[in-house]
Every structure is written in C-alpha cells, then in structure tokens.
C-alpha cells in the first residue's frame, strides 16, 4: 500500500463456507505484529467458524520499516487511511474488528469515523491518556534499553529499533497527554465487547467506563481476573469464549 509492503495472514477454519462469512480482523498492540498473535488467530477461527485476518502495521513485523518519525495522530492515520485501504484491497466489507491496546483505539477511531463494521471487540482499550499508561510506557523504554526487550522484539520484527521508537517516543511526548478519542465512541453504531483487567499496568477500568458511558450502541463488558495487559494471552480460553458469544449474537452472516 502506497509503495509499502504490508505483512498479513489469514487463519481459515474448517469448511469453505466460512470464507463467505463476516471476517474477523485483528488489530495488534503498539509493539505487536502478525507473529506476536502466535496461535490466537487459529484458535479464534476454529472457535467462531470464521476467517481471521491478522496484519502488521507499517513499521511492524515483516512490513516495511518506518522511514520517518511518527506523529501524535498516528493512530488516526492508521484508522482512517491505512486500514480502509487494506480492507478495500482485500475485499473485506463490514468486518468485526478485534483490537488490542493501540489496536483497540484504532478500531474505535475507524468505526467512529464512519467506516462500516459489524462489531468491535476491544481488548484493554485506550480512549485517553492516564498516568498509569505513561508510567508503563516509560518502564518499557527502560526495559528496551537495558533489560533485553530489544532482543525479544527482534524475534517478531524486522526493524525492532524504529518500530519501538515509533511507538514509545510518541506516547512519551508532552503533547500526547492531550490525546483523547472519547468523542469517537459516540459515533459508533455497532455493538461493542469490552474486555479489561483490573490489574492492567497500562490502564485502569476508567477506560472501559468512559466507553460504556459514551456509547450509544449496545455494550457488553467482560472483566477478567488474573489478566494483565493481554487478556488473549493471560486468559486465552475466557477471551475466546467471550468473543465467540459476542460474534454469535451479532446479526451478521
């Protein structure tokens, strides 16, 4: 897209009929990629009987590496320009977007910007900046520089240095403190499933409370005990079961 290579993978459930059903599209976290989902797309496809698309955003995974510093509006650019281009290029209409962290915020901006979706599954979403989030991201920088995070990320990203800086530097900019997408929630007409932990080091329950209070569409909330910032990793079975029930209840083919 726009001269950049975008890595993607589709997990197929058993049965060719599934290919004509509403697709589930995974939107990864700020440090994520296709490979970092590991076997979650396959398990989700098997549980729901639907095709699951995972892709690495520009700068992540095996996609083209970042060639410029990221701007404060990088999630808006992804949600309103890059994601629509990707979905159109793959002939995907009205998907269920399943976003984790940054990916959840991108899903909110995309749907709130008028793009058609069948539903949103938001794992540990952010709609405004909290002090806990900044502390967690500052700790991630220290881990990247001194505690081996760079080496671990290199297993999943072709360009780990620019990928990490492209995410971390933006979140720690003083002007990013004013970032807020709560107004986008009011424009969403599709049902939403919110999955959050009360022990998430990157955000509090105030995030999903703000979404639920602003939402005009139906909202289902799932609070998972024993989960950190990645419910699909820490509470995999519970997360997949919640997503399956949510998708099954949607009025989609």
KOLLUM-196789 format. One record per residue (C-alpha): residue number from 1; residue in three letters; y, x negated, z. Coordinates in Angstrom, 2 decimals, m for minus. Last residue first. Layout:
% residues N
   pos   code         v         u         w
   NUM    Ala         Y         X         Z
...
% end
This chain:
% residues 253
   pos   code         v         u         w
   253    Unk    m13.77     23.93      8.04
   252    Unk    m10.90     24.31     10.51
   251    Unk    m10.05     26.87     13.19
   250    Unk    m10.29     24.39     16.04
   249    Unk    m12.77     25.08     18.86
   248    Unk    m15.36     22.62     17.52
   247    Unk    m12.67     19.92     17.44
   246    Unk    m11.83     20.41     21.13
   245    Unk    m15.46     20.56     22.24
   244    Unk    m16.29     17.42     20.26
   243    Unk    m13.23     15.58     21.60
   242    Unk    m14.15     16.39     25.21
   241    Unk    m17.75     15.28     24.65
   240    Unk    m16.61     12.03     23.02
   239    Unk    m14.32     11.31     25.96
   238    Unk    m16.94     12.14     28.60
   237    Unk    m19.51      9.94     26.87
   236    Unk    m17.13      6.99     26.47
   235    Unk    m15.58      6.93     29.92
   234    Unk    m14.40      3.29     30.12
   233    Unk    m14.32      2.64     26.37
   232    Unk    m13.01      5.91     24.92
   231    Unk    m10.88      6.23     28.07
   230    Unk     m9.01      3.00     27.24
   229    Unk     m6.08      2.49     29.63
   228    Unk     m8.22      2.58     32.79
   227    Unk    m10.93      5.15     33.39
   226    Unk    m12.83      5.81     36.60
   225    Unk    m11.65      9.39     36.87
   224    Unk    m10.84     11.12     33.59
   223    Unk     m8.08     13.72     33.42
   222    Unk     m8.60     16.06     30.47
   221    Unk     m5.76     18.32     29.34
   220    Unk     m5.92     21.04     26.70
   219    Unk     m2.67     22.05     25.02
   218    Unk     m1.93     25.08     22.80
   217    Unk      1.26     24.70     20.72
   216    Unk      4.82     24.94     22.02
   215    Unk      4.55     21.65     23.87
   214    Unk      7.48     20.34     25.94
   213    Unk      5.93     20.82     29.37
   212    Unk      2.48     19.64     28.27
   211    Unk      3.94     16.53     26.62
   210    Unk      6.03     15.65     29.67
   209    Unk      3.05     16.13     31.98
   208    Unk      1.00     13.92     29.65
   207    Unk      3.42     11.04     30.13
   206    Unk      4.18     11.74     33.80
   205    Unk      0.50     11.06     34.45
   204    Unk      1.40      7.41     34.63
   203    Unk      1.44      4.60     32.06
   202    Unk      0.25      1.11     31.19
   201    Unk     m1.88      0.36     34.26
   200    Unk     m3.88      3.60     33.78
   199    Unk     m5.32      4.60     37.17
   198    Unk     m4.53      8.32     36.91
   197    Unk     m6.45      8.38     33.63
   196    Unk     m5.45     10.32     30.52
   195    Unk     m6.87     12.51     27.76
   194    Unk     m4.54     15.06     26.14
   193    Unk     m6.04     17.45     23.57
   192    Unk     m3.44     19.06     21.30
   191    Unk     m3.34     22.20     19.18
   190    Unk     m1.21     22.09     16.00
   189    Unk      2.36     23.42     15.82
   188    Unk      4.19     20.23     16.74
   187    Unk      7.99     20.44     16.64
   186    Unk      8.45     20.49     20.42
   185    Unk      6.45     17.27     20.77
   184    Unk      8.92     15.37     18.59
   183    Unk     11.63     15.92     21.22
   182    Unk      9.61     13.87     23.71
   181    Unk      9.80     10.84     21.42
   180    Unk     11.77      8.42     23.63
   179    Unk     12.75      4.77     23.15
   178    Unk     15.69      3.99     25.47
   177    Unk     13.95      1.01     27.09
   176    Unk     13.43     m0.43     23.60
   175    Unk     16.99     m1.76     23.62
   174    Unk     16.08     m4.28     26.34
   173    Unk     13.34     m5.79     24.10
   172    Unk     10.00     m6.04     25.91
   171    Unk      8.26     m3.41     23.78
   170    Unk      9.40     m5.12     20.59
   169    Unk      8.22     m8.59     21.60
   168    Unk      4.76     m7.37     22.56
   167    Unk      3.88     m5.57     19.35
   166    Unk      4.95     m7.99     16.61
   165    Unk      4.23    m10.87     18.95
   164    Unk      0.58     m9.83     19.23
   163    Unk      0.07     m9.34     15.50
   162    Unk      2.01    m12.50     14.63
   161    Unk     m0.26    m14.60     16.85
   160    Unk     m3.53    m12.75     16.14
   159    Unk     m3.40    m13.07     12.32
   158    Unk     m6.94    m12.40     11.06
   157    Unk     m7.55    m10.04     13.96
   156    Unk    m10.71     m8.99     15.80
   155    Unk    m12.23    m12.21     17.14
   154    Unk     m8.75    m13.76     17.32
   153    Unk     m7.92    m11.18     20.00
   152    Unk    m10.24    m12.94     22.45
   151    Unk     m8.69    m16.34     21.75
   150    Unk     m5.17    m15.03     22.24
   149    Unk     m6.20    m13.27     25.47
   148    Unk     m7.38    m16.59     26.91
   147    Unk     m5.37    m16.71     30.14
   146    Unk     m2.23    m18.75     29.44
   145    Unk     m0.09    m17.39     26.60
   144    Unk     m1.89    m14.13     25.85
   143    Unk     m2.45    m13.39     29.53
   142    Unk      1.23    m13.99     30.27
   141    Unk      2.19    m11.69     27.41
   140    Unk     m0.27     m9.02     28.63
   139    Unk      1.39     m9.16     32.06
   138    Unk      4.74     m8.39     30.41
   137    Unk      3.07     m5.45     28.66
   136    Unk      1.69     m4.11     31.93
   135    Unk      5.03     m4.50     33.71
   134    Unk      6.82     m2.74     30.85
   133    Unk      4.36      0.15     30.95
   132    Unk      4.63      0.53     34.71
   131    Unk      8.43      0.67     34.38
   130    Unk      8.04      3.65     32.09
   129    Unk      9.11      4.04     28.46
   128    Unk      8.93      7.48     26.86
   127    Unk      6.40      9.51     24.87
   126    Unk      3.39      7.28     25.50
   125    Unk     m0.19      8.53     25.03
   124    Unk     m3.28      7.52     27.02
   123    Unk     m5.67      9.09     24.47
   122    Unk     m4.02     11.82     22.39
   121    Unk     m6.28     14.07     20.33
   120    Unk     m4.14     15.96     17.82
   119    Unk     m5.10     18.93     15.69
   118    Unk     m5.35     20.30     12.16
   117    Unk     m2.51     18.15     10.89
   116    Unk      0.27     18.87      8.40
   115    Unk      3.22     16.49      8.40
   114    Unk      6.46     17.98      9.73
   113    Unk      7.89     15.05     11.65
   112    Unk      6.37     16.28     14.90
   111    Unk      2.92     15.74     13.40
   110    Unk      3.71     12.14     12.42
   109    Unk      5.74     11.39     15.56
   108    Unk      2.97     12.69     17.81
   107    Unk      0.26     10.79     15.91
   106    Unk      2.32      7.58     16.11
   105    Unk      2.61      8.05     19.88
   104    Unk     m1.16      8.46     20.11
   103    Unk     m1.64      5.30     18.03
   102    Unk      0.65      3.39     20.38
   101    Unk     m1.72      4.48     23.21
   100    Unk     m4.87      5.74     21.43
    99    Unk     m4.58      8.27     18.62
    98    Unk     m7.09     10.77     17.30
    97    Unk     m5.54     12.63     14.36
    96    Unk     m7.44     15.69     13.16
    95    Unk     m6.82     15.69      9.45
    94    Unk     m4.75     18.17      7.44
    93    Unk     m5.42     16.64      4.00
    92    Unk     m7.14     13.35      3.17
    91    Unk     m7.06     12.31     m0.47
    90    Unk     m7.49      8.59      0.35
    89    Unk     m4.15      7.59     m1.18
    88    Unk     m2.48     10.64      0.32
    87    Unk     m3.74      9.75      3.80
    86    Unk     m2.60      6.14      3.43
    85    Unk      0.83      7.05      2.11
    84    Unk      1.34      9.62      4.89
    83    Unk      0.35      6.96      7.46
    82    Unk      2.73      4.31      6.08
    81    Unk      5.92      6.40      5.83
    80    Unk      6.48      8.86      8.69
    79    Unk      4.06      7.63     11.33
    78    Unk      4.19      3.90     10.58
    77    Unk      7.96      3.82     10.18
    76    Unk      8.36      5.91     13.33
    75    Unk      6.11      3.50     15.22
    74    Unk      8.15      0.50     14.04
    73    Unk     11.47      2.01     15.17
    72    Unk     12.26     m0.90     17.51
    71    Unk     11.88     m3.29     14.58
    70    Unk      9.02     m5.66     13.92
    69    Unk      9.74     m9.23     12.91
    68    Unk      8.81    m10.12      9.29
    67    Unk      5.78    m11.11      7.22
    66    Unk      3.18     m9.38      9.33
    65    Unk     m0.37    m10.16      8.25
    64    Unk     m2.12     m8.18      5.53
    63    Unk     m4.95     m6.06      6.92
    62    Unk     m8.06     m7.75      8.30
    61    Unk     m7.29     m6.67     11.87
    60    Unk     m3.62     m5.91     12.41
    59    Unk     m0.34     m6.81     10.67
    58    Unk     m0.19     m3.59      8.62
    57    Unk     m2.24     m1.01     10.51
    56    Unk     m5.98     m1.39     10.74
    55    Unk     m7.90      1.71      9.67
    54    Unk    m10.51      4.03     11.15
    53    Unk    m11.69      7.14      9.32
    52    Unk    m14.27      9.47     10.87
    51    Unk    m16.38     11.83      8.77
    50    Unk    m17.51     14.92     10.63
    49    Unk    m20.75     16.04     12.29
    48    Unk    m18.97     16.03     15.67
    47    Unk    m21.40     13.96     17.75
    46    Unk    m22.66     11.71     14.94
    45    Unk    m19.14     11.05     13.64
    44    Unk    m17.92     10.29     17.17
    43    Unk    m20.77      7.87     17.81
    42    Unk    m20.10      6.12     14.50
    41    Unk    m16.35      5.90     15.12
    40    Unk    m16.94      4.56     18.68
    39    Unk    m19.24      1.77     17.51
    38    Unk    m16.65     m1.04     17.77
    37    Unk    m13.13      0.50     17.90
    36    Unk    m11.96     m3.12     18.03
    35    Unk    m13.34     m3.69     14.54
    34    Unk    m10.87     m1.32     12.89
    33    Unk     m7.90     m2.83     14.73
    32    Unk     m6.10     m2.65     18.05
    31    Unk     m3.34     m4.54     19.86
    30    Unk     m0.84     m1.67     19.96
    29    Unk     m3.58      0.96     20.13
    28    Unk     m5.55      2.35     17.21
    27    Unk     m5.07      5.51     15.15
    26    Unk     m8.40      7.16     14.37
    25    Unk     m8.58      9.83     11.67
    24    Unk    m11.05     12.73     11.99
    23    Unk    m11.76     14.44      8.68
    22    Unk    m11.92     18.19      8.08
    21    Unk    m15.20     18.97      6.35
    20    Unk    m16.17     18.16      2.77
    19    Unk    m17.85     14.86      3.65
    18    Unk    m19.89     16.62      6.32
    17    Unk    m21.91     18.43      3.64
    16    Unk    m23.48     15.08      2.68
    15    Unk    m25.69     15.08      5.76
    14    Unk    m25.89     12.54      8.59
    13    Unk    m22.52     11.49      9.89
    12    Unk    m20.35      9.03      7.95
    11    Unk    m18.10      6.41      9.54
    10    Unk    m15.26      5.49      7.17
     9    Unk    m13.68      2.04      7.31
     8    Unk    m10.22      0.75      6.59
     7    Unk     m8.36     m2.51      6.01
     6    Unk     m4.91     m2.23      4.46
     5    Unk     m3.87     m4.89      1.94
     4    Unk     m0.14     m4.97      1.32
     3    Unk      1.62     m4.62     m2.04
     2    Unk      3.40     m1.43     m1.02
     1    Unk      0.00      0.00      0.00
% end
